[in-house]
Amino acid sequence: QMVQGNEITASTAVTTSGRSNAWQPALELFSRMLLHQLCQDVISYTAAIASCEPVGRWQKMLELLMEMPLLDVVACGAAVSACAKAGAW
């Protein structure tokens, strides 16, 4: 029997992909959440933002940060860190 996907499993998949430096699959999973009628919440946004940090995708991080319905300290911290690493102040 297959497991039904939900926001928790989707966010976990985004987080896991991001932690293994697979930022492209992480962002793809994040964007597909809406196609499967899953809510992109603060946890999934933070996971998507954090997946961009190690590879210096600060522009995408800021784009995601601006889309967030509710800003989160962890997401903002990841964005600041990525901008600092890229010298994009």
LOPAFI-813020 format. One record per residue (C-alpha): x, y, z; residue in one letter. Coordinates in steps of 0.25 Angstrom, whole numbers, plus 5000, padded with zeros to 4 digits. Layout:
LOPAFI-813020
XYZA...
END
This chain:
LOPAFI-813020
500050005000Q500550144996M500750255006V499850375004Q500750505003G500450615011N501050745016E501950675026I502450575016T502650675005A503450775015S504250655020T504650625005A505050765002V505850775015T506550635012T506850684998S507450815002G508250755013R508950655003S509250784994N508150744984A507650884983W506950864969Q506150744974P505850814987A505250934979L504550844969E503850774981L503450904987F502850954975S502050834972R501450834986M500350934980L500050834969L499750734979H498850824987Q499850834998L500050955006C501451025005Q501551065020D502651125028V503350995030I503350965015S503851105011Y504951095021T505350965016A505351015001A506151145005I507151065013A507450975001S507951094993C508951135004E510051035002P510051064987V510051214988G508651234981R508351354989W507451414978Q506551294979K506551304994M506151444994L505051414984E504551304993L504651395005L503851504999M502751394995E502651345010M501251375016P501951385030L503351425031L504151325040D505451355048V506151225043V505751265028A506251405030C507551355036G507851265025A507551375015A508551465022V509651355023S509551325008A509551475004C510851485013A511551365007K511251414993A511651564996G510351604992A510051715002W
END
